[in-house]
Amino acid sequence: MQSTRSYPRMVGDVGGTNARFAWLEAPDAPMSEVASYACAEYPTLQDAMAHYLRQHAKPSPRWCAIGIANPVVGDQVKMTNHHWSFSMSEVQRQLGMDRFLVINDFTALALSLPALAPAELRQVGGGRPVAKGPLGLVGPGTGLGVSGLLPAMAGHGAIPINGEGGHATLAPMDDREEAVIRVLRGRFGHVSAERVVSGLGLLNLYQAVCDLDGVEARPLTAADITTMAVAGGDAQCTGTLELFCSFLGNVAGNVALTLGAVGGLYIGGGIVPRLGEAFERSRFRQRFEEKGRFRAYLEAIPTYVVQARTPALIGAARALEELP
């Protein structure tokens, strides 16, 4: 039984755009007071956390875990896709917490996967997962998160992977993708997966498609592009989304091969769950399986779209129990 001395607890999911927080009052209490805030409206992480506590009339939590869209190495954290920078020990001191755990947001999401209900997942292709097999995770949002969950020895929980696979080099699968990458290489030099398979990546893809088609790009947001692509009628937006799903399938297949993710490959993040049937009709699964001699291996691996509302918060809560 969990000790009540570590409660109440606060958990968070901090991305480049939004920060979400929730409250755990006691060991058996459900997660409550879930709230989301625009990161741009707060000078620091501490300000956003303090605002949450004031707004919900909560004391400083005894324990707190935050999943953040960034590498976490040492005490100092500087976000890649936002301006927040902080010292973990200083945040802990300022808010008077006994424990403050900061992990990569996709490490948190990976920890949540075994706790998700079937209704919170949508399978897109593949067969049945291998029980206790490794899980892979890829998630396009503001950036591109990559993680996984590996089985551990008896008596221990699964081991989450803390990495930055979204910055691995992207490879083309056909002439059109090669032309797009050539355009992006001229802009960025190194073309990582995140340069294409993310919210910002949708804008990069759209610009590249317009350049290749000889069409002037309009000032669209990533949401505009996906909405117009799903609705049809705009050739450049449709082409952008097709490329996005194709590249995502390529990246996801690479992650599944690298981890041996026979337990399933999961798609998180805020973009794909909103695509609905358009994602199922895309070339995602085709590209996922197109790995030459290992096609049959990948055909058997199920891919799931994570549709839970707050999975990373669930993972952050589990991290307080499972990580040192």
N, C-alpha and C positions, 0 to 999 in steps of 0.2 A: 504493500500500500504506500502511495506517495506521501511524503511528509508535508504537513500543512505549513511548515516553517518557511517554505519557498514561495508561498502564495501571499497575496495575489500576484499574478503574472500578467505581463503585457507582451504581445507578439506583434511583429510588423513585417510588411512586405514593401520594400522601397525600390521603385523603378526609376527610370529616367524622367518619367512624366508624373506619376502618382505615387503617393505613400499611403498604404493602408495599415490600419492598426486594429487590434481587437484585445479583449480582456478575458482573463481566466480567473475567476474569483476563488475557486477551491478545486481540489483534485478531481472531483466527480462532476463539477459544474460544466455546462456547455459553454462554448465560445460565445461571447456576447459583445455588445457595443462596437460592432464592426463599423468602421468609418474610413472614408477615403478623402485625401487632400491633394490638391495640385502642388507639386514640389516647388513650382515657380513662385508660389505665394509666400514662401517662408525662406528667410535668409539661411537657416541652418537646419539640420536634422533635429537638434535639440529643441528649436523653436516649434517645429511641427509636433514633436512628441509632447512637449509641454502644453501646447494648445489642445491636443487630444485629451490630456488629463484634466485640464480646466473645463473643457466643454462637457465632459462626462462626469465631472465632480469625483474624480478618482484620486487616491493618494499615489505617491510614488510606488511603483511595483517593487516587490522584493527581487524577483527574477524577471529578466526580459530577454527575448531573442528577436533579432532582426535579420531577415533575409534581404540582401541588397544587390543591385545589379552592378557588380563590380568585383574584381579580385580582392580577396581579403588576406593580406600578408602583413603580419606585425600589428602594431597598435594604431597606426595612422591609416585612414581610409580616404582616398580621393576618388570621387566618382568619375567614370569615363564619359557618361552621357548626361551629366548634370554638374553644376558647380559646387555641390556640397562637398566639404572636406572636414573630417573630424578625427579626434583622438578617442578611441573606445574607452580608455581609462578616464578621460576627462568627462565624457558623457555620463559614465557610470557615477562619477563623483558629483556632478552637477545635479543629477536626478536622485541621488541617494539610494542607489540600487545595490543589493548584495551581489548580484551577478548580472553581467551584460554580455550576451553572446551575439557576435556578428558573423554571419556566414553568407556565402554567395546565394543569391536568390534562387538559382536553379539547383543548388544543393538542397535548399529548403523544399523546393517543388519536388525533387526526387524523393525526399523522405516522405512526402505525402502520398505517393503513388499507391503503396499497399493499403492505405486507409480509404481510398476512394471507392464509392459504391458503383456497381455496374451502370446505374442510371446517370452517373456523372462522366461516363466515357462513351464515345461513339467509335466503333470499329470501322476502319476503312481498309479492307483487303486483308489477305493473309489467313492463316489457319488458327490453331489454338495455341495459347502460350504454354511454354514448358514450365511446370511448377518449380519454384525456387530458382528459376533461371535468371541471369542478369537482365536488367531493364535499361533501355536507352531513353534519353529525353532530349528533345530539341524544341525550342520555343521562340518563334519570331514575335517580338514586341517592339519597343523603342529600339532595342538592339537585338542580338541573337544569343540566347542562352543555350548551352549544351551541358548535359550532365548525365548521370546514370546511377544505378543502384546495384551493387554487387552483393551476392550472397556471402555470408560470413560463416565462421566456424560455429558449431553447436554451442548454444548458450549465449550467443552474441547477436545483436541486431544487424540488419543489412548495413553495408558501408556505402555512403554517398560519395560521389566523385566531385571534387572541386577543381574545375578547370576552366579554360577560356577557349573552347573549341570553336566558338563563333568567329574567332580571328584567324582560323586556319585558311589556307589559300583555296579559292574556289576554282573548280575545273569545269570546262564546257563539255557538253555531250553531243552537240551538233554544230553546223555552220552558223546558225542564227545566234546561238549562245556564245560561240567564239567571237562573233562580230560585236556582240554586246560587251563582252569582257574586254575586247580591244579598246572600245570607246572608254570604258571605265578605267582601264589601265592608263590611258592618256590623262585622265583627271586625277587619279589617286596614286598611281604607281602600283602599289600592292593592292590586289583586289581580293579581299577576304570574303568569306561567306556572309558576314554581317553587312557588307557594303551592298548586298543584294537582297538577302533574306531577312528583312526587318522592316519596320515602319519607314525609317530613313531610306532603306534599300528600295522600297517601292518608288520613292521619289527619284532615286538614282536610275532605276530601271526605266521609269517613264521618260526621263530626259534622254536616256540612251536610245530608246525605241523611237522617240520623236526625231532625234538626230539621224538615225539610220533611215527613217521613212521620209526625211526631208520635210517634216511638219513642225511648225512652231509650237513649242510646249506651252501649255496654259498654266497659270498659277494654281495648281490643284494641291490639295492635301492628300495624304495617304488614304484617309477615309473616303475622299472624293473618288480616288482612282478605283478602289475596290467596289464602291457603290455603283459607279458607272460601268465597271467591267461586268458585274453580276447582272445588271439591268440590260446590258448589251447596247449596241448602237454606236459605241466609240471604239474605233479600231485600235488606237494606241493604248487605251486603258485595258481593253480586252487582251491585247498582246502582252502588256505589262504583267497582268495577273497570270496569264499562261506561263510566262517565263518564271515568275515568282514561285509558282507551285512546282514547276519542273526542277528548278534549282533546289528547292526545299527537299524534293524527293531524292535528289542526288546526295545532298548533305546527310539526310536521315539514313540513307542506305550505307553511307560511309561510317556513321556512328554505330549502326547495328552490326556491321562487320567488325569494327574495331573492338567493341565491347563483347561481341558474341551474344547480342541481346535477344536470346531465344525466348525470354520471358515477355517480350513485347517492346515495341518502340513507340513512345508517347510523344504527342505533339501538344505543347503548351503554348503560353503566350496569349496575347490579346487579339491577334489577327485572324488566325485560321478558324477558331470557333464561330466567328461571325460569317464565314463564307458559305456555310450550309452545304447544299447539294453541289454548288459550283466547285467546291474542293473535291468532292467525290468524282465529279466528271473530268477533273483535270488530269494532267499527266503525272501527278505526284506519285501514285503507286507504280506506274510504268517505270519511271526513273528510279524509284526505290529498288526495284527488282533488277534493273539492267546493269548487272555487274559481272557479265561474262560467265566464267565457269562457276560462279557462286549464285547464279540465278535461282536454282532450286532451293538453296539454303535460305535465301531471302524471301522467296515465295511463301514459305511456311511461317515466317515471322509476322504476327499481327501488328498492325499499326492502329493506334488509338488517338482520337482527338479528345483532349481533356476539356470537359465542359463544366467542371465544378466552378463555383463562383469565387471561392477563396482558398484554393489548394495550397498556395505558398504559406498562408497563415497556419494551416493545419501542419505543414512541414516544419515551420518555425517552432510550433508548440512541441512537436515530436523531438526536435533537436535538443530541447532542454532536458529531455529524458535520455536520449540516446548518444549525445555527443559530450565529450569532456569539456 
